[in-house]
């Protein structure tokens, strides 16, 4: 009888812990915003979200709103890509300069302090 109680208790504990273990864990290697910057909202254009930058020997490439862009390309109707750097992109709309970043400003400022 005691053995039966032990088996029942073990089954209950294992079945309960299996539900807890089945929950997905966050990926520690992904950036905090998962999938890019929170985005910058511009009137008439909507949100601009930077997801990726690639710089190096070849011409730099970035992904904004799911589209591959290079320096000189336009985003929307009137936003020109003026620079692509590791983790950030510079844009210009008329005389206004805009920076999109993969990391939120509060994380960047904490990294710069170290």
Wavefront OBJ file of the C-alpha trace (Angstrom):
o trace
v 0.000 0.000 0.000
v 2.811 2.366 0.856
v 4.459 1.587 -2.488
v 1.207 2.476 -4.299
v 1.112 5.881 -2.555
v 4.714 6.505 -3.562
v 3.963 5.656 -7.191
v 0.880 7.887 -7.251
v 2.797 10.777 -5.665
v 5.626 10.354 -8.171
v 3.222 10.322 -11.123
v 1.479 13.466 -9.855
v 4.760 15.323 -9.336
v 6.113 14.317 -12.735
v 2.907 15.193 -14.575
v 2.814 18.603 -12.924
v 6.490 19.346 -13.620
v 6.110 18.258 -17.277
v 3.626 21.092 -17.816
v 6.087 23.565 -16.345
v 8.961 22.253 -18.444
v 6.886 22.391 -21.626
v 6.795 26.185 -21.553
v 9.181 27.725 -24.105
v 12.219 29.498 -22.717
v 13.351 32.838 -24.133
v 16.345 32.651 -26.448
v 19.238 34.363 -24.604
v 21.075 35.020 -27.885
v 18.289 37.128 -29.418
v 18.304 40.903 -29.092
v 15.958 42.229 -26.399
v 13.388 43.466 -28.905
v 13.297 40.204 -30.892
v 13.010 41.101 -34.509
v 14.472 44.561 -34.517
v 13.987 48.001 -33.171
v 10.710 49.192 -31.711
v 10.485 51.426 -34.732
v 10.124 55.089 -35.499
v 6.709 56.335 -36.531
v 6.715 59.014 -39.222
v 3.629 60.884 -40.333
v 2.479 59.700 -43.739
v 4.849 56.718 -43.727
v 3.973 54.716 -40.628
v 6.414 52.840 -38.429
v 9.919 52.081 -39.659
v 11.470 49.018 -38.049
v 15.104 48.050 -38.487
v 15.626 44.284 -38.320
v 19.150 43.709 -39.612
v 22.342 45.387 -40.787
v 25.234 43.863 -42.716
v 28.403 45.873 -43.203
v 31.845 44.892 -44.424
v 33.696 44.695 -47.715
v 30.556 44.556 -49.838
v 28.077 47.440 -49.987
v 26.205 47.682 -46.698
v 22.682 46.249 -46.541
v 19.863 46.698 -44.019
v 16.367 45.310 -43.595
v 13.722 47.945 -42.853
v 10.086 46.838 -42.634
v 11.072 43.526 -44.197
v 12.686 45.078 -47.292
v 16.379 44.950 -48.205
v 17.822 48.435 -48.684
v 21.196 49.997 -49.491
v 22.604 53.499 -49.147
v 20.828 55.794 -51.618
v 17.601 53.767 -51.688
v 14.332 55.343 -50.623
v 12.009 54.041 -47.942
v 8.410 55.022 -48.468
v 7.976 58.022 -50.732
v 10.537 60.493 -49.458
v 12.974 58.941 -46.982
v 16.519 58.443 -48.291
v 18.965 56.000 -46.723
v 22.134 58.010 -46.050
v 24.189 55.487 -44.080
v 24.229 51.892 -42.901
v 26.450 51.016 -39.961
v 26.701 48.032 -37.598
v 23.408 48.024 -35.699
v 22.055 51.312 -37.026
v 20.824 53.097 -40.144
v 20.736 56.822 -40.905
v 17.859 58.221 -42.934
v 16.931 61.675 -44.212
v 13.503 63.090 -44.920
v 13.928 66.571 -46.316
v 16.230 68.272 -43.800
v 15.305 65.967 -40.914
v 17.821 63.240 -39.996
v 16.494 59.999 -38.501
v 18.437 57.155 -36.875
v 17.078 53.630 -36.592
v 18.881 51.334 -34.181
v 18.731 47.623 -33.414
v 19.275 48.264 -29.697
v 16.963 50.486 -27.639
v 18.583 53.710 -26.369
v 18.548 52.622 -22.700
v 20.508 49.441 -23.481
v 22.970 51.343 -25.680
v 23.604 53.919 -22.941
v 24.246 51.166 -20.376
v 26.713 49.471 -22.746
v 28.529 52.743 -23.398
v 29.033 53.301 -19.645
v 30.894 49.996 -19.222
l 1 2 3 4 5 6 7 8 9 10 11 12 13 14 15 16 17 18 19 20 21 22 23 24 25 26 27 28 29 30 31 32 33 34 35 36 37 38 39 40 41 42 43 44 45 46 47 48 49 50 51 52 53 54 55 56 57 58 59 60 61 62 63 64 65 66 67 68 69 70 71 72 73 74 75 76 77 78 79 80 81 82 83 84 85 86 87 88 89 90 91 92 93 94 95 96 97 98 99 100 101 102 103 104 105 106 107 108 109 110 111 112 113 114
